[in-house]
Amino acid sequence: MNVALFIPCFVNELYPHVAMATAELLEGYGIDVVYPLEQSCCGQPLSNNGDSQGACDAARRFTGVFKDYDYIVSPSGSCTSHVKHHYGWYIADDADYQAMQPRVYEIVEFLQDVLKVDRLPKPVYFPHPVSIHQSCHGLRELGHAAPSELMIPYHSRLERILQLVDGVDVRLPERRDECCGFGGTFSVDEPEVSVAMGEDRVAQHEATGAEFIVGADPSCLMHMGGIIRHKCRPIRPLHIVEILTGRGGAA
């Protein structure tokens, strides 16, 4: 099995340690991990801003780069969701995309649905309280948890995989699936609303008594992290792969 790492552009530039932790985690399970150097932006910002031609071009480029790998795995729920669920707006009839689409996974769903892991590659001890952040794309498009508005039995991928970590104390904010307010270009178009939502969300996570906000989408963690730094708050954002690889203590 070969797996291509799909690393979103902002992760490559701002959070390369998340990309490296993702590769380390997969390699720990004996996976042949490849990082295609030709990859670029998936096109989500273009799509969100109405540039249909640019988004279509990005979708075709992405497909050309990744179509021949067994699986494509990313540490970003929102970018994974865009490729899996929104490329169809632009290249639904593309045979290469049709064949590739079922093989695109966010890292947690790949570990659980493809590898079906019941252990981590190495023992990890993380004796800290963490508050789970469910990103909107992961929650509602990738099935990371049960959205509260659907009133269906509760489940959470992130909580389940953290059961493999020794010592971690998992907590949930009062409104467990509320948006952090980032929304990509929404944070640029409506900065006051975006920041207010982010401040509320950080406060909800702080109210749990957690030391870390843990999620699977770097964009949400980036937004809340900026607010945390600006407000000089002690809580810290942490991508889940950093815990699963034992890198969390150095975050």
C-alpha angles and dihedrals in degrees: 000000000000121000125198116213111229104200115184116233095248091050090051091052103035109019108031089149088067090054091048092048090051091053092046092051094051093044088052088066092052095260120155099232121198127187109204105216092203093067120115138166115331090225100247095131090050091051093047091052096049099255095139095169093050091046091050092050090050091050092052092047092049091050092050092051098046108027097098099054123098092233137002114213130186137180091220122086096192096050092044089050092051092054095043101040109021107038085078088074088065112023106017092138095050107116093207091053092047090055094043100044098078090052096059113101141171109234098253095048089047091054092048104035103033107024093027091207122198095177140030121250089251132011113273125199115193110166098188138107111247131188116217118232115199110202117217096241093046092046101045105025104029099035097238090153143349110281108232093227091063092059093216128142111294122253134157128194093199094052091047096052092045087062085077090064119086119230099007117138108210118205135175129218118241092257097039100191104033117138118256091219099244103114095163108256090012086078088058097042095044106022097160093052092042093052093045091052091047093050090051091049094049090049090053091053091046090052089065090064091240123154093208138036105218125197145145099236117076092198093064091043089050092053095048091041091057091052091046092052093045091051093041092233120169098225114097133208116235131182112231094238088063089062095041091055095044092248094115096092090063095048 
